[in-house]
């Protein structure tokens, strides 16, 4: 039995600066994951991924990422995406932030 479809977003890395970016409803790329276009059907997801893949001069490695919706905003359901949504790993998150305050 196939896994039921869950909402998805298209994410990639900006070609010039490497930032994690998310495809918006306008077909542009946002640094803020909350601006991502949430795809509700497999057909919409396939179309959005094809559109993203057709932008090799802007982004690299576009792929679909599962999300859930909280207050209408996409929230990562996998650790990798949660980390990408939080920002670069050289920022102080979690343990690193606590160690700075000691």
PyMOL commands that set and color helices and strands:
alter all, ss='L'
color gray80, all
select helices_A, chain A and resi 33-35+42-53+79-86+95-100
alter helices_A, ss='H'
color red, helices_A
select strands_A, chain A and resi 8-14+20-23+29-30+59-70+73-76
alter strands_A, ss='S'
color yellow, strands_A
deselect
rebuild
show_as cartoon
